[in-house]
Amino acid sequence: MNTSDLAWFKSSYSGSQGDSCVEVASCPDTIHVRDSKMRDGDQLAVSPVAWARFLTYTTNH
């Protein structure tokens, strides 16, 4: 899959100035995460279960 074809969403925690932005795109089997300033750079791909655990951990700590 070409990740440039995904629907990317900017994190609601990202600043309005365009700095420190994280974007996320989901597929049935994978959650993709990237730096919005480096769209052609490295990306992180994790399972939906791992992403849910990450979100649960970050909201509880």
N, C-alpha and C positions, 0 to 999 in steps of 0.2 A: 504494500500500500504506500502511496505517495502521501506523506504527511502534510504536504502543502494543500492537498484537497480536503483536509479535515476542517470542520467548523471549530475555530479556536475562540476561547473566551478568556478575557482578561480577569484576573483575580480581583474581587471586590476590595481586597486589602492593599492593592497596588496604589501608589500615589497618583494624584490627578495631574502631576507635572510630567508624567511619562517616564519617570525614573523608577528603578527597582520593580519592574513589571514582570509578573509571571502569567503565562497563558496555559490553558489546559484544554485538551480536546479528548473526547471519549469515543471509543469504539466498543462493540460488544465484549471483546476479550482483552482490551488494553486501554489504559489511561496514559495519554501523552502529556508531558510537561516540558515547557521551554521558556527561555528568556526572550521577552518580546523584542529586545534590541538586537538579538542574534538569531533571527528566524531561520537562517540557513546553517546555523551552528549545531552543536550537539544537543540532543534531546534525551529526556528520561522517559522510559516506557515501563509501566508497572501494571500488575494485575488489578482488577477492580477491588479485590479483597485487600491487597496491600494498600491501595489508595484509601479505602474506607478506614483501615487501621490507622494510617497516618493522620487522617482528618480527625478521627476520634481522639488520638493522642494529643494533637495540637490544640484541640478545643478544651481538653481537660487539664492542660498544664500551662 
